[in-house]
Amino acid sequence: MAKMHTPAMEKIERRNAKRKKPVKSTPAYESWKRFKRNKTAMIGLVVVCILILVAILAPLIAPYDYQTQDYTAMLQKPSGAHLFGTDQFGRDIFSRCIYGARYSLVIALFCTIAALFSGGLLGIIAGYFGGKVDTIIMRIMDIFQSIPMIMFAMCIVAVLGNGIPQLVCAIMFASMPTMARNNRAAILRVRGSDYIEASEAIGVGQWKMILKHMIPNAAGIMIIFFVGFLAVSILMMSSMSYIGVGLAAPTPEWGLILNDGKAYMMTAPFMMIFPALMIMITCFAFNLLGDGLRDAFDPKMK
């Protein structure tokens, strides 16, 4: 009879035993593998990570203080001393754009989180309970959504005044209807699943059902909406600051830098080009990241 274990087979078995155990496949791991295969999504992730590092390390990266005025260097063109040039007060535009990343990203994050915990929570309640609760909540959201988001936010800022808290409240209330609709749609996708019906059959409480079963299974779609709203918040904040109803000077916010440069559009166009590029690159990166997350969390949506 032939030997069941030859020396070669034993060598292979010993080599396989030394190898690491295979990584367990989880939904998050599978989503990450799909995300890594998407080159444009990885580009968006890298750009977002760079912007976050720039915001964190702004005092180390910026060559000048963003408030320092040098009247001997007003409206200078981009050069080695001032990479993006200087504004009408002699302030370094590169330093202001670097610090602007800190303001724009942080405020956009707070605006989106506030919209998620207000409109998003209403959407989750409407999607789970349905019936009259759904009708009442969504009809109220329809009334708010009939007003354009930017106009709604401008009206709130006109009442509350300029400032970061006021701007966060304005964008939060303007984003509530859309966030509520998106989260309601995410909950409705899992509402009729078998595990939800099984949980209801064994008597799981309503809030426990929402917090432990529905939200975790709809979290992927909610994350996609969250990332997309970061770009929307940055655009709204920059637009409001540009027209003078957002943050107040001398805050180095990209929209405010654009507002400072509009009077010098013909003589010093670099005052508007560089902050506009920062806004464009940031929003484009978040859109690429959101598209990649959508394909990773739900490949059927491609």
SULTABEL-V178241 format. One record per pair of residues at least 6 apart in sequence whose ideal C-beta (glycine too) atoms are under 7 Angstrom apart, sorted by the first residue. I is the first residue (numbers start at 1). J is the second residue. D is the distance in whole Angstrom. If there is no record, write none. Layout:
i=[I:I]
j=[J:J]
d=[D:D]
This chain:
i=[23:31:31:34:34:34:35:35:35:35:36:38:38:40:40:41:41:41:41:43:44:44:44:44:44:45:47:47:48:48:48:51:51:51:52:54:54:54:55:55:55:58:58:58:58:61:62:62:62:63:63:64:64:65:66:66:66:66:66:67:68:69:69:69:70:71:72:73:73:74:74:74:74:75:75:75:75:76:76:76:77:77:78:78:78:82:82:83:84:84:84:84:84:85:85:85:85:86:86:87:87:87:88:88:93:93:93:96:96:97:97:97:97:97:99:100:100:100:100:100:100:103:103:103:104:104:104:104:107:107:107:107:108:108:108:108:109:110:111:111:111:111:112:112:112:112:114:114:115:115:115:115:115:116:116:118:118:119:119:119:119:119:120:120:120:122:122:123:123:123:123:123:123:124:124:124:124:125:125:126:126:126:126:126:126:127:127:127:127:128:128:128:128:141:141:141:144:144:144:145:145:149:149:149:150:150:152:152:153:153:153:153:153:154:154:156:156:156:157:157:157:157:157:158:160:160:162:162:164:167:167:167:171:171:171:175:179:182:183:186:186:186:187:187:189:189:190:190:190:190:195:196:196:199:199:220:220:221:221:223:224:224:224:224:227:227:227:227:228:230:231:231:231:234:234:234:235:237:237:238:238:238:239:240:240:241:241:241:241:241:242:242:242:244:246:247:247:249:254:254:254:257:258:258:258:260:261:261:261:262:264:265:294:295]
j=[29:296:297:295:296:299:41:292:293:296:42:292:295:288:292:288:289:291:292:288:285:286:288:289:292:289:281:285:285:286:289:101:105:282:105:61:98:101:101:102:105:98:99:101:102:98:95:98:99:92:95:92:95:95:91:95:96:99:252:250:91:89:90:91:90:90:90:86:90:86:88:89:90:86:88:264:268:82:85:86:85:270:84:85:270:92:94:94:93:94:97:270:274:93:268:270:271:92:93:93:260:271:260:264:257:271:274:252:257:254:257:274:275:278:252:252:253:254:257:275:278:251:252:253:234:237:253:254:164:167:168:237:230:233:234:237:230:168:168:171:172:233:226:229:230:233:168:172:172:175:176:179:229:179:226:172:176:175:176:177:179:180:179:180:183:137:180:179:180:181:182:183:184:183:187:210:215:133:137:133:134:137:138:180:184:184:187:188:191:187:191:210:214:177:180:181:152:176:177:177:178:174:175:236:236:239:173:174:170:171:174:236:240:240:245:169:170:173:166:167:170:240:245:245:166:169:247:248:247:237:246:247:233:236:237:229:229:225:222:218:221:222:214:218:218:221:196:214:217:218:213:213:214:209:213:297:298:297:298:293:290:293:294:297:286:289:290:293:290:286:283:286:287:279:282:283:283:246:255:254:255:279:255:246:255:247:253:255:256:259:255:258:259:259:255:253:256:256:275:278:279:275:272:275:276:271:268:271:272:272:271:272:301:302]
d=[7:4:5:7:4:6:6:6:7:4:7:5:6:5:7:6:6:7:2:6:5:7:3:4:6:6:7:4:5:7:6:6:6:6:7:6:6:5:4:4:5:5:5:7:5:5:4:4:6:7:6:4:4:7:7:5:5:5:4:6:6:5:5:6:4:5:7:5:5:6:6:7:5:6:6:7:5:6:6:5:5:7:6:5:6:5:7:4:4:4:6:6:4:5:7:5:7:6:6:6:6:6:7:7:7:6:6:4:6:7:7:6:6:5:4:5:6:5:6:7:7:6:6:5:6:7:6:6:6:7:7:6:5:4:5:6:7:5:5:4:6:4:6:5:5:5:6:4:5:4:6:5:7:6:6:6:5:6:3:6:4:4:5:7:4:5:5:7:4:6:7:3:4:5:5:6:7:7:7:6:4:4:6:7:5:4:3:5:6:6:7:6:6:4:5:7:7:6:5:4:7:4:7:7:6:6:7:4:4:6:4:6:6:6:5:6:4:6:6:7:5:7:5:7:4:6:7:5:7:6:6:6:6:5:7:6:7:4:6:4:4:5:6:6:7:7:6:6:5:5:7:6:7:6:6:3:7:7:7:6:6:5:5:6:6:6:4:6:4:5:4:4:6:7:6:6:6:6:6:5:3:5:6:4:7:5:5:3:5:6:4:5:5:7:6:5:6:6:4:5:5:4:6:5:6:7:7:3:4:7:5:6:6:5]
